[in-house]
Structures are given as structure tokens and as C-alpha cells.
């Protein structure tokens, strides 16, 4: 005779807190994948554009500073010329040659 223990299928599969139906795990659909990839591409594109805009704004700032430097350099050169002119007038008044010169006066105008 066979010495068998009888185990019902019902007692093995219907335990407490366990379902008898097994669900298969579903992944993302093709439309969802397309949407996710396009959103990621959009985000990377916005980051790229933002970085490019930063570089352009730095170029504008550098250009503004360079134009200010050029303006101040031109002003400095003008002031150097003015200083040379004023010092030359002052030295001409105190020079020995200027002291020996005669003062000019208008003697008359030419007539036709």
C-alpha cells in the first residue's frame, strides 16, 4: 500500500493574505516612452540654450567694458595734450627768449 499524505490544492494556494491570481507586470507603452524621451530632449535643449545665453551675456558685458576702456583712454590722451599745451605756455612766458621779444601791436590795416 501506498503511504500518502493528502494535501489539497486548496490549502496550498489559498493562504491568508495571498491572492490566487498572478498578475504580470506591465511596462510602459510606446506612447509613454515617446513622451518621456521627448521631454528629456526638451529639458536638455533648454539647458543648452540657457548656457548659450550666458555666454552671449558675458560677451555683451566684455564689450561694454572694452568700450568704456577705449573711451577713458581717449580722454586720458586728450588730457595729456591739454597738459602739454598748458605747460608749454607757462614755460614760454618764463623763458629768456620770450622775455627778449618785443610786444606786437597793430599798426594798420591794408586797404584796397
C-alpha positions as CSV (number, residue, x, y, z in Angstrom):
1,X,0.0,0.0,0.0
2,X,1.0,3.4,-0.5
3,X,1.7,5.7,2.3
4,X,0.5,9.0,1.1
5,X,-0.3,12.3,2.7
6,X,-3.2,14.0,1.2
7,X,-2.6,17.7,0.6
8,X,-5.3,19.6,-1.1
9,X,-4.5,22.1,-3.7
10,X,-6.8,24.4,-2.0
11,X,-4.9,24.6,1.2
12,X,-1.6,25.3,-0.5
13,X,-2.8,28.2,-2.7
14,X,-5.4,29.9,-0.5
15,X,-3.4,31.1,2.4
16,X,-4.2,34.2,4.3
17,X,-3.2,37.5,2.6
18,X,-2.4,35.8,-0.7
19,X,-4.3,36.1,-4.0
20,X,-4.8,33.2,-6.2
21,X,-4.4,35.3,-9.4
22,X,-1.0,36.3,-10.5
23,X,-0.7,39.5,-12.5
24,X,2.0,40.1,-14.9
25,X,4.0,43.2,-14.5
26,X,3.3,45.7,-17.3
27,X,5.9,48.1,-18.7
28,X,5.5,51.5,-20.3
29,X,3.7,51.7,-23.6
30,X,5.2,53.0,-26.7
31,X,3.4,56.4,-26.5
32,X,4.6,56.9,-22.9
33,X,8.2,56.1,-24.0
34,X,8.0,58.6,-26.8
35,X,6.6,61.3,-24.4
36,X,9.4,60.6,-21.9
37,X,12.1,60.8,-24.5
38,X,10.7,64.0,-26.0
39,X,10.5,65.6,-22.5
40,X,14.1,64.6,-21.7
41,X,15.2,66.1,-25.1
42,X,13.3,69.3,-24.4
43,X,14.9,69.7,-21.0
44,X,18.4,69.1,-22.4
45,X,17.6,71.6,-25.2
46,X,16.6,74.2,-22.7
47,X,19.7,73.7,-20.7
48,X,21.8,74.1,-23.8
49,X,20.0,77.3,-24.8
50,X,20.4,78.7,-21.3
51,X,24.2,78.1,-21.3
52,X,24.5,79.7,-24.7
53,X,22.6,82.7,-23.5
54,X,25.0,83.0,-20.5
55,X,28.0,83.1,-22.9
56,X,26.3,85.8,-25.0
57,X,25.6,87.9,-22.0
58,X,29.2,87.7,-20.9
59,X,30.2,88.8,-24.4
60,X,28.0,91.9,-24.1
61,X,29.5,92.7,-20.7
62,X,33.0,92.4,-22.0
63,X,32.1,94.6,-25.0
64,X,30.7,97.3,-22.7
65,X,33.8,97.2,-20.5
66,X,36.1,97.4,-23.6
67,X,34.2,100.4,-25.0
68,X,34.5,102.1,-21.6
69,X,38.3,101.4,-21.5
70,X,38.6,102.9,-25.1
71,X,36.6,106.0,-24.0
72,X,38.7,106.5,-20.9
73,X,42.0,106.0,-22.9
74,X,40.9,108.7,-25.4
75,X,40.0,111.0,-22.6
76,X,43.4,110.4,-21.0
77,X,45.2,111.2,-24.2
78,X,43.2,114.4,-24.6
79,X,44.1,115.5,-21.1
80,X,47.8,114.7,-21.8
81,X,47.7,117.0,-24.8
82,X,45.9,119.7,-22.8
83,X,48.6,119.4,-20.0
84,X,51.4,119.7,-22.6
85,X,49.8,122.8,-24.1
86,X,49.3,124.4,-20.7
87,X,52.9,123.6,-19.5
88,X,54.3,124.9,-22.8
89,X,52.5,128.2,-22.4
90,X,53.8,128.5,-18.8
91,X,57.4,127.7,-19.8
92,X,57.2,130.1,-22.8
93,X,56.2,133.0,-20.5
94,X,59.1,132.4,-18.2
95,X,61.8,131.7,-20.8
96,X,64.6,134.1,-21.6
97,X,63.8,134.2,-25.3
98,X,60.3,135.3,-24.6
99,X,61.4,138.0,-22.3
100,X,63.7,139.5,-25.0
101,X,60.9,139.6,-27.6
102,X,59.1,142.8,-28.4
103,X,55.3,143.1,-27.9
104,X,53.4,143.4,-31.2
105,X,50.9,146.0,-31.9
106,X,48.6,146.5,-34.9
107,X,49.9,149.4,-36.9
108,X,47.2,149.5,-39.5
109,X,45.1,147.6,-42.0
110,X,45.7,147.0,-45.6
111,X,43.5,149.0,-47.9
112,X,42.5,148.2,-51.4
